[in-house]
């Protein structure tokens, strides 16, 4: 199985290199996006390994990212989350501790924290986003080396989802998937198919040749993992007919599909780590860390 691909940029045109790392356990893609001219890079949506059967954690995926950074002689400037993930633990805090680079996410993460604070009955949780070093507002800009970057709020999958546009590359995570798979679900707490439609339309308004990088790939028909497309490809070939269907048609399709999907197996495990910016629970008096799983918290979830 192909678990790595490099999409080359152009140092003379402000186009970044994008290295994608596929995690077969969670079907997630992690990214190292770098400025070819300055060798500065950002790590986007890194995975902390977790085996729910054994309750075991590891840093295999994150250490692979660090090895690539060292091998390519890159300097990590940012560690970016697109949203609090429901299907894997974030390695953002681990990578911050290893590199010293600031962590960042969209400011609406505070709304997600407030929502899950109630679900977990977690009165002491700070729901102010202070677990990250920086909170981006929609429209904010920043630099990666010499490359201009900006942030688009892309709610629908979650309240806090953002798209990072870095040069000609947009990291859309759970909005669009590859054209042969369609779009992301919108039935998590705080999700909205209507919002997802508008977020997708904003992404498709980017220039035609903008490279789009998704956060997951589920390999329909057994093909190899893929995670890169363009705005034009999505507009013309996405199986959910994004260019010639109405908002009402999309919402009906998305809501019917979502009603048939079981919840991700790690959603209740992962959110209590990811709304802390990738921090594991503090050890208790015996030195062990424990997760808290609320029962019957996600009403209406389909059974497998």
Number of C-alpha atoms within 10 A of each C-alpha: 8 10 13 15 16 13 13 13 19 12 15 8 10 18 22 28 21 23 19 25 22 24 20 15 11 19 15 23 26 24 26 25 27 28 26 22 15 14 20 22 24 25 25 25 26 28 29 21 20 20 12 11 6 7 11 9 13 13 15 13 17 20 17 12 22 19 11 13 20 12 9 10 11 19 18 25 20 24 26 22 27 24 29 28 23 21 20 28 28 29 27 29 24 20 24 16 10 11 15 14 20 19 23 22 26 29 22 22 26 19 17 22 23 17 15 20 18 11 16 17 11 13 10 7 16 15 19 15 22 12 19 23 14 16 19 19 16 17 10 13 15 13 15 21 21 17 21 15 19 18 22 22 22 30 27 26 25 28 27 23 29 29 26 24 21 26 22 20 23 24 25 23 29 25 26 26 25 27 21 14 15 18 22 19 22 26 21 18 14 16 18 20 24 18 19 29 23 15 23 20 16 13 23 20 12 17 12 13 13 20 24 27 25 24 25 23 20 18 15 11 7 7 9 12 22 21 22 20 18 22 18 18 16 25 21 14 15 19 14 20 16 22 13 11 11 12 17 12 13 20 19 14 13 23 16 11 13 19 14 12 14 12 20 15 13 17 17 22 21 22 23 26 21 24 26 21 27 26 17 20 14 11 10 9 7 6 8 9 12 12 14 12 13 12 9 8 11 14 6 11 17 12 8 7
